[in-house]
Amino acid sequence: MENKLTSGKIAPKTGEYNIVSSKGKVVGTVRVKKGDRMPPTRHSGSHFEID
């Protein structure tokens, strides 16, 4: 299952989230705890994904 989240959304689970650019390229990772808000991204159109 793949979850896509944007900045400010609540993380559904603790884990390493890939930062994905608007072009679909993984540009980094961030560790977020369940219930925390997703951090801002450096570029508009980016989102977070976790498997």
Helices and strands as residue ranges (DSSP letters): E 3-5, E 15-20, E 26-32, E 47-50
